[in-house]
Amino acid sequence: MKNSDNLVLGIIAGAAAGAILGMLFSPHSGTVNRRIIRRKGEDIAFDVTEAIAEPIEQLYDTITDKIEMLKKQALSGIGR
């Protein structure tokens, strides 16, 4: 396993352990904790979606351009 893989795994494990301990020692009831977790999860999902939307769109555009270029090359090769 690469060092970067170990680092990511460590960060995820640490976050999970922190979340569990936070839930155990939380002054809120289970219902309130679940509501907080749901809202934070929705916020994280929105942030991730916003962060990856542009790179995915750029990747889509690049792939589309490459496909069009290959189509043109294939069609020009047929006419020879």
Rosetta blueprint (number, residue, H / E / L):
1 M L
2 K L
3 N H
4 S H
5 D H
6 N H
7 L H
8 V H
9 L H
10 G H
11 I H
12 I H
13 A H
14 G H
15 A H
16 A H
17 A H
18 G H
19 A H
20 I H
21 L H
22 G H
23 M H
24 L H
25 F L
26 S L
27 P L
28 H L
29 S L
30 G H
31 T H
32 V H
33 N H
34 R H
35 R H
36 I H
37 I H
38 R H
39 R H
40 K H
41 G H
42 E H
43 D H
44 I H
45 A H
46 F H
47 D H
48 V H
49 T H
50 E H
51 A H
52 I H
53 A H
54 E H
55 P H
56 I H
57 E H
58 Q H
59 L H
60 Y H
61 D H
62 T H
63 I H
64 T H
65 D H
66 K H
67 I H
68 E H
69 M H
70 L H
71 K H
72 K H
73 Q H
74 A H
75 L H
76 S H
77 G H
78 I H
79 G L
80 R L
